[in-house]
């Protein structure tokens, strides 16, 4: 999904550039494109935060599993 958002952002940036090249000035359409780009950037940040959160949860669960195994080894170790 993130890749699609980056593609949309790039496409909008190209539209913005084309609009500027055609008119030579900042137009109302360019303002609308800017707003769409900002919305997509917000979506990208949210998606990347979700991915990072998921990765952190996986790492945390792996760490907990390692700690439990170590605790069990120490607990059941012969004195």
C-alpha positions as CSV (number, residue, x, y, z in Angstrom):
1,X,0.0,0.0,0.0
2,X,2.8,2.4,0.8
3,X,4.3,1.9,-2.7
4,X,0.9,2.9,-4.2
5,X,0.8,6.0,-2.1
6,X,4.3,7.0,-3.2
7,X,3.3,6.5,-6.8
8,X,0.2,8.7,-6.4
9,X,2.4,11.4,-4.7
10,X,4.9,11.3,-7.6
11,X,2.1,11.5,-10.2
12,X,0.6,14.5,-8.4
13,X,4.0,16.2,-8.3
14,X,4.4,15.6,-12.0
15,X,0.9,17.1,-12.6
16,X,1.9,20.1,-10.5
17,X,5.1,20.6,-12.5
18,X,3.2,20.3,-15.8
19,X,0.7,22.8,-14.6
20,X,3.5,25.2,-13.7
21,X,5.2,24.7,-17.1
22,X,2.0,25.4,-19.0
23,X,1.0,28.5,-17.0
24,X,4.3,29.9,-15.7
25,X,2.7,30.9,-12.4
26,X,1.1,29.4,-9.3
27,X,-2.6,28.5,-10.2
28,X,-5.7,27.5,-8.3
29,X,-5.3,24.0,-9.7
30,X,-1.8,23.8,-8.3
31,X,-3.2,24.7,-4.8
32,X,-5.6,21.8,-5.1
33,X,-2.7,19.5,-6.2
34,X,-0.7,20.7,-3.2
35,X,-3.6,19.8,-0.8
36,X,-3.9,16.3,-2.4
37,X,-0.1,15.9,-2.0
38,X,-0.3,16.8,1.7
39,X,-3.2,14.3,2.2
40,X,-1.1,11.6,0.6
41,X,1.9,12.4,2.8
42,X,-0.3,12.1,5.8
43,X,-1.5,8.7,4.6
44,X,2.1,7.6,4.0
45,X,3.2,8.7,7.5
46,X,0.2,6.8,9.0
47,X,0.9,3.6,7.0
48,X,4.6,3.7,7.8
49,X,3.8,4.2,11.5
50,X,1.4,1.2,11.4
51,X,4.2,-0.9,9.8
52,X,6.7,0.2,12.4
53,X,4.3,-0.5,15.2
54,X,3.7,-4.0,13.8
55,X,7.4,-4.7,13.5
56,X,8.0,-3.4,17.1
57,X,5.3,-5.8,18.4
58,X,6.9,-8.7,16.6
59,X,10.3,-7.8,18.1
60,X,8.9,-7.4,21.5
61,X,7.2,-10.7,21.4
62,X,10.4,-12.4,20.2
63,X,12.3,-10.7,23.1
64,X,9.7,-11.9,25.6
65,X,10.0,-15.5,24.2
66,X,13.8,-15.4,24.6
67,X,13.4,-14.1,28.2
68,X,11.0,-16.9,29.1
69,X,13.3,-19.5,27.7
70,X,16.2,-18.1,29.6
71,X,14.2,-17.9,32.8
72,X,13.1,-21.5,32.4
73,X,16.7,-22.6,31.8
74,X,17.9,-20.9,34.9
75,X,14.9,-22.0,37.0
76,X,15.3,-25.7,36.1
77,X,19.0,-25.8,36.2
78,X,20.6,-28.3,38.6
79,X,22.3,-26.6,41.6
